Amino acid sequence: LHLVSVFALAVLAACGGGGSSPKSAATEDGLKTAVAKFGDAILRGKTNDAYAFFTKECRDTVPKSDFAVLTMMGVAFLEGFTDTKISDLRTGNVEVRNFSPSRAEARAEVRDKNGDLFSEADSEDFSEWIYEDGGWHSSDCADYDSSGFDSPPTPPPPNPTPCHATPPKATTPHPG
Protein backbone atom coordinates (compact mmCIF):
# COMPACT_ATOMS: atom_id res chain seq x y z
CA LEU A 1 0.00 0.00 0.00
CA HIS A 2 2.92 2.34 0.68
CA LEU A 3 4.10 1.88 -2.92
CA VAL A 4 0.63 2.83 -4.14
CA SER A 5 0.61 5.94 -1.92
CA VAL A 6 4.01 7.07 -3.09
CA PHE A 7 3.11 6.41 -6.71
CA ALA A 8 -0.24 8.19 -6.55
CA LEU A 9 1.38 11.25 -5.05
CA ALA A 10 4.28 11.11 -7.49
CA VAL A 11 1.73 11.28 -10.27
CA LEU A 12 0.17 14.30 -8.58
CA ALA A 13 3.45 15.95 -7.79
CA ALA A 14 4.86 15.51 -11.15
CA CYS A 15 1.27 15.02 -15.58
CA GLY A 16 -5.86 17.78 -23.66
CA GLY A 17 -6.41 21.29 -22.75
CA GLY A 18 -4.96 24.64 -23.46
CA GLY A 19 -1.78 24.39 -21.41
CA SER A 20 -1.31 28.15 -20.97
CA SER A 21 0.86 29.28 -18.07
CA PRO A 22 -1.36 29.21 -14.97
CA LYS A 23 -1.61 32.42 -12.94
CA SER A 24 -2.01 32.53 -9.16
CA ALA A 25 -1.30 34.80 -6.23
CA ALA A 26 2.11 34.63 -4.53
CA THR A 27 0.39 33.52 -1.33
CA GLU A 28 0.02 30.23 0.51
CA ASP A 29 -3.61 30.01 -0.65
CA GLY A 30 -2.50 30.71 -4.22
CA LEU A 31 -0.02 27.83 -3.95
CA LYS A 32 -2.64 25.46 -2.54
CA THR A 33 -4.97 26.32 -5.42
CA ALA A 34 -2.19 25.74 -7.98
CA VAL A 35 -1.25 22.36 -6.47
CA ALA A 36 -4.91 21.26 -6.46
CA LYS A 37 -5.39 22.37 -10.09
CA PHE A 38 -2.20 20.57 -11.10
CA GLY A 39 -3.35 17.36 -9.41
CA ASP A 40 -6.82 17.58 -10.89
CA ALA A 41 -5.38 18.16 -14.39
CA ILE A 42 -3.41 14.93 -14.08
CA LEU A 43 -6.38 13.03 -12.67
CA ARG A 44 -8.57 14.27 -15.55
CA GLY A 45 -6.00 13.31 -18.19
CA LYS A 46 -5.34 16.95 -19.14
CA THR A 47 -1.60 16.54 -19.56
CA ASN A 48 -1.20 19.85 -21.43
CA ASP A 49 -2.75 21.72 -18.51
CA ALA A 50 -0.64 19.79 -15.99
CA TYR A 51 2.54 20.35 -18.02
CA ALA A 52 1.93 24.12 -17.87
CA PHE A 53 2.43 23.90 -14.08
CA PHE A 54 6.09 22.96 -14.56
CA THR A 55 8.76 25.63 -14.17
CA LYS A 56 10.36 26.96 -17.34
CA GLU A 57 13.47 24.94 -16.49
CA CYS A 58 11.42 21.73 -16.31
CA ARG A 59 9.63 22.52 -19.57
CA ASP A 60 13.05 23.10 -21.18
CA THR A 61 14.31 19.76 -19.81
CA VAL A 62 11.27 17.50 -20.24
CA PRO A 63 9.55 17.42 -23.62
CA LYS A 64 5.76 17.68 -23.42
CA SER A 65 5.42 14.40 -25.31
CA ASP A 66 7.60 12.55 -22.75
CA PHE A 67 5.56 14.03 -19.92
CA ALA A 68 2.30 12.92 -21.56
CA VAL A 69 3.52 9.38 -22.27
CA LEU A 70 5.05 8.86 -18.82
CA THR A 71 1.94 10.27 -17.14
CA MET A 72 -0.31 7.93 -19.14
CA MET A 73 1.94 5.00 -18.23
CA GLY A 74 1.73 5.98 -14.57
CA VAL A 75 -2.06 6.20 -14.75
CA ALA A 76 -2.25 2.75 -16.37
CA PHE A 77 0.01 1.31 -13.67
CA LEU A 78 -2.00 2.92 -10.88
CA GLU A 79 -5.32 1.72 -12.30
CA GLY A 80 -4.00 -1.80 -12.88
CA PHE A 81 -2.28 -2.11 -9.53
CA THR A 82 -5.11 -0.72 -7.42
CA ASP A 83 -8.15 -1.65 -9.54
CA THR A 84 -9.24 2.00 -9.20
CA LYS A 85 -10.21 4.27 -12.06
CA ILE A 86 -8.13 7.44 -12.00
CA SER A 87 -11.25 9.38 -12.97
CA ASP A 88 -12.73 8.39 -9.58
CA LEU A 89 -9.91 10.17 -7.70
CA ARG A 90 -9.69 13.81 -6.63
CA THR A 91 -7.01 16.01 -5.15
CA GLY A 92 -7.63 16.33 -1.41
CA ASN A 93 -6.09 18.62 1.17
CA VAL A 94 -2.90 20.41 0.20
CA GLU A 95 -0.25 20.99 2.85
CA VAL A 96 2.44 23.67 2.52
CA ARG A 97 5.73 24.08 4.37
CA ASN A 98 8.75 26.39 4.13
CA PHE A 99 6.62 29.05 2.47
CA SER A 100 8.02 32.27 1.04
CA PRO A 101 6.40 34.36 -1.70
CA SER A 102 8.93 32.98 -4.22
CA ARG A 103 9.42 29.35 -3.16
CA ALA A 104 7.70 26.70 -1.04
CA GLU A 105 7.10 22.99 -0.67
CA ALA A 106 3.71 21.32 -0.98
CA ARG A 107 2.07 17.91 -0.96
CA ALA A 108 -1.48 16.72 -1.58
CA GLU A 109 -3.77 13.93 -0.49
CA VAL A 110 -5.65 11.84 -3.02
CA ARG A 111 -9.30 11.06 -2.29
CA ASP A 112 -11.70 8.64 -3.97
CA LYS A 113 -15.12 9.49 -5.40
CA ASN A 114 -16.72 9.05 -1.95
CA GLY A 115 -14.28 11.51 -0.39
CA ASP A 116 -12.42 8.74 1.44
CA LEU A 117 -8.66 8.98 1.69
CA PHE A 118 -7.10 6.99 -1.15
CA SER A 119 -3.49 7.97 -0.56
CA GLU A 120 -2.03 10.00 2.24
CA ALA A 121 1.17 11.95 1.72
CA ASP A 122 4.08 11.15 3.97
CA SER A 123 6.92 13.44 4.99
CA GLU A 124 8.97 12.57 1.88
CA ASP A 125 6.20 13.55 -0.56
CA PHE A 126 6.74 17.31 -0.47
CA SER A 127 7.73 18.80 -3.80
CA GLU A 128 9.25 22.19 -4.50
CA TRP A 129 7.14 24.92 -6.10
CA ILE A 130 8.55 28.18 -7.44
CA TYR A 131 6.69 31.40 -8.12
CA GLU A 132 7.57 32.54 -11.65
CA ASP A 133 5.80 34.30 -14.50
CA GLY A 134 2.86 35.26 -12.27
CA GLY A 135 2.08 31.78 -10.97
CA TRP A 136 3.20 28.78 -8.93
CA HIS A 137 5.09 26.10 -10.86
CA SER A 138 6.46 22.71 -9.82
CA SER A 139 10.21 22.27 -10.14
CA ASP A 140 9.86 18.55 -9.39
CA CYS A 141 10.32 17.05 -12.85
CA ALA A 142 13.19 14.57 -12.38
CA ASP A 143 10.80 11.60 -12.61
CA TYR A 144 9.83 12.73 -16.11
CA ASP A 145 13.35 12.96 -17.54
CA SER A 146 13.43 10.22 -20.14
CA SER A 147 17.07 10.79 -21.14
CA GLY A 148 17.99 7.59 -19.32
CA PHE A 149 15.57 5.53 -21.39
CA ASP A 150 16.86 3.42 -24.21
CA SER A 151 15.76 4.70 -27.55
CA PRO A 152 13.45 2.43 -29.48
CA PRO A 153 15.23 -0.21 -31.50
CA THR A 154 15.97 0.68 -35.08
CA PRO A 155 14.17 -1.69 -37.42
CA PRO A 156 16.41 -3.73 -39.69
CA PRO A 157 16.58 -2.69 -43.33
CA PRO A 158 14.17 -4.45 -45.63
CA ASN A 159 15.63 -7.72 -46.85
CA PRO A 160 13.58 -10.20 -48.85
CA THR A 161 15.68 -13.14 -47.66
CA PRO A 162 16.94 -13.96 -44.18
CA CYS A 163 20.57 -12.96 -43.60
CA HIS A 164 21.80 -16.51 -43.26
CA ALA A 165 19.84 -17.95 -46.17
CA THR A 166 21.17 -18.36 -49.67
CA PRO A 167 18.83 -17.15 -52.38
CA PRO A 168 17.44 -20.00 -54.50
CA LYS A 169 19.26 -20.68 -57.79
CA ALA A 170 17.41 -20.33 -61.02
CA THR A 171 16.57 -23.70 -62.44
CA THR A 172 15.98 -24.78 -65.97
CA PRO A 173 13.17 -27.16 -66.64
CA HIS A 174 14.37 -30.71 -67.51
CA PRO A 175 13.08 -32.13 -70.70
CA GLY A 176 10.79 -34.82 -70.04
TIKOL-700153 format. One record per residue (C-alpha): residue number from 1; residue in three letters; x, y, z. Coordinates in steps of 0.05 Angstrom, whole numbers, plus 5000, padded with zeros to 4 digits. Example, Ala and Ser with C-alpha at 12.3 -4.5 7.8 and 13.67 -1.06 7.14 Angstrom:
2
R  pos  code    c1    c2    c3
R    1   ala  5246  4910  5156
R    2   ser  5273  4979  5143
This chain:
176
R  pos  code    c1    c2    c3
R    1   leu  5000  5000  5000
R    2   his  5058  5047  5014
R    3   leu  5082  5038  4942
R    4   val  5013  5057  4917
R    5   ser  5012  5119  4962
R    6   val  5080  5141  4938
R    7   phe  5062  5128  4866
R    8   ala  4995  5164  4869
R    9   leu  5028  5225  4899
R   10   ala  5086  5222  4850
R   11   val  5035  5226  4795
R   12   leu  5003  5286  4828
R   13   ala  5069  5319  4844
R   14   ala  5097  5310  4777
R   15   cys  5025  5300  4688
R   16   gly  4883  5356  4527
R   17   gly  4872  5426  4545
R   18   gly  4901  5493  4531
R   19   gly  4964  5488  4572
R   20   ser  4974  5563  4581
R   21   ser  5017  5586  4639
R   22   pro  4973  5584  4701
R   23   lys  4968  5648  4741
R   24   ser  4960  5651  4817
R   25   ala  4974  5696  4875
R   26   ala  5042  5693  4909
R   27   thr  5008  5670  4973
R   28   glu  5000  5605  5010
R   29   asp  4928  5600  4987
R   30   gly  4950  5614  4916
R   31   leu  5000  5557  4921
R   32   lys  4947  5509  4949
R   33   thr  4901  5526  4892
R   34   ala  4956  5515  4840
R   35   val  4975  5447  4871
R   36   ala  4902  5425  4871
R   37   lys  4892  5447  4798
R   38   phe  4956  5411  4778
R   39   gly  4933  5347  4812
R   40   asp  4864  5352  4782
R   41   ala  4892  5363  4712
R   42   ile  4932  5299  4718
R   43   leu  4872  5261  4747
R   44   arg  4829  5285  4689
R   45   gly  4880  5266  4636
R   46   lys  4893  5339  4617
R   47   thr  4968  5331  4609
R   48   asn  4976  5397  4571
R   49   asp  4945  5434  4630
R   50   ala  4987  5396  4680
R   51   tyr  5051  5407  4640
R   52   ala  5039  5482  4643
R   53   phe  5049  5478  4718
R   54   phe  5122  5459  4709
R   55   thr  5175  5513  4717
R   56   lys  5207  5539  4653
R   57   glu  5269  5499  4670
R   58   cys  5228  5435  4674
R   59   arg  5193  5450  4609
R   60   asp  5261  5462  4576
R   61   thr  5286  5395  4604
R   62   val  5225  5350  4595
R   63   pro  5191  5348  4528
R   64   lys  5115  5354  4532
R   65   ser  5108  5288  4494
R   66   asp  5152  5251  4545
R   67   phe  5111  5281  4602
R   68   ala  5046  5258  4569
R   69   val  5070  5188  4555
R   70   leu  5101  5177  4624
R   71   thr  5039  5205  4657
R   72   met  4994  5159  4617
R   73   met  5039  5100  4635
R   74   gly  5035  5120  4709
R   75   val  4959  5124  4705
R   76   ala  4955  5055  4673
R   77   phe  5000  5026  4727
R   78   leu  4960  5058  4782
R   79   glu  4894  5034  4754
R   80   gly  4920  4964  4742
R   81   phe  4954  4958  4809
R   82   thr  4898  4986  4852
R   83   asp  4837  4967  4809
R   84   thr  4815  5040  4816
R   85   lys  4796  5085  4759
R   86   ile  4837  5149  4760
R   87   ser  4775  5188  4741
R   88   asp  4745  5168  4808
R   89   leu  4802  5203  4846
R   90   arg  4806  5276  4867
R   91   thr  4860  5320  4897
R   92   gly  4847  5327  4972
R   93   asn  4878  5372  5023
R   94   val  4942  5408  5004
R   95   glu  4995  5420  5057
R   96   val  5049  5473  5050
R   97   arg  5115  5482  5087
R   98   asn  5175  5528  5083
R   99   phe  5132  5581  5049
R  100   ser  5160  5645  5021
R  101   pro  5128  5687  4966
R  102   ser  5179  5660  4916
R  103   arg  5188  5587  4937
R  104   ala  5154  5534  4979
R  105   glu  5142  5460  4987
R  106   ala  5074  5426  4980
R  107   arg  5041  5358  4981
R  108   ala  4970  5334  4968
R  109   glu  4925  5279  4990
R  110   val  4887  5237  4940
R  111   arg  4814  5221  4954
R  112   asp  4766  5173  4921
R  113   lys  4698  5190  4892
R  114   asn  4666  5181  4961
R  115   gly  4714  5230  4992
R  116   asp  4752  5175  5029
R  117   leu  4827  5180  5034
R  118   phe  4858  5140  4977
R  119   ser  4930  5159  4989
R  120   glu  4959  5200  5045
R  121   ala  5023  5239  5034
R  122   asp  5082  5223  5079
R  123   ser  5138  5269  5100
R  124   glu  5179  5251  5038
R  125   asp  5124  5271  4989
R  126   phe  5135  5346  4991
R  127   ser  5155  5376  4924
R  128   glu  5185  5444  4910
R  129   trp  5143  5498  4878
R  130   ile  5171  5564  4851
R  131   tyr  5134  5628  4838
R  132   glu  5151  5651  4767
R  133   asp  5116  5686  4710
R  134   gly  5057  5705  4755
R  135   gly  5042  5636  4781
R  136   trp  5064  5576  4821
R  137   his  5102  5522  4783
R  138   ser  5129  5454  4804
R  139   ser  5204  5445  4797
R  140   asp  5197  5371  4812
R  141   cys  5206  5341  4743
R  142   ala  5264  5291  4752
R  143   asp  5216  5232  4748
R  144   tyr  5197  5255  4678
R  145   asp  5267  5259  4649
R  146   ser  5269  5204  4597
R  147   ser  5341  5216  4577
R  148   gly  5360  5152  4614
R  149   phe  5311  5111  4572
R  150   asp  5337  5068  4516
R  151   ser  5315  5094  4449
R  152   pro  5269  5049  4410
R  153   pro  5305  4996  4370
R  154   thr  5319  5014  4298
R  155   pro  5283  4966  4252
R  156   pro  5328  4925  4206
R  157   pro  5332  4946  4133
R  158   pro  5283  4911  4087
R  159   asn  5313  4846  4063
R  160   pro  5272  4796  4023
R  161   thr  5314  4737  4047
R  162   pro  5339  4721  4116
R  163   cys  5411  4741  4128
R  164   his  5436  4670  4135
R  165   ala  5397  4641  4077
R  166   thr  5423  4633  4007
R  167   pro  5377  4657  3952
R  168   pro  5349  4600  3910
R  169   lys  5385  4586  3844
R  170   ala  5348  4593  3780
R  171   thr  5331  4526  3751
R  172   thr  5320  4504  3681
R  173   pro  5263  4457  3667
R  174   his  5287  4386  3650
R  175   pro  5262  4357  3586
R  176   gly  5216  4304  3599
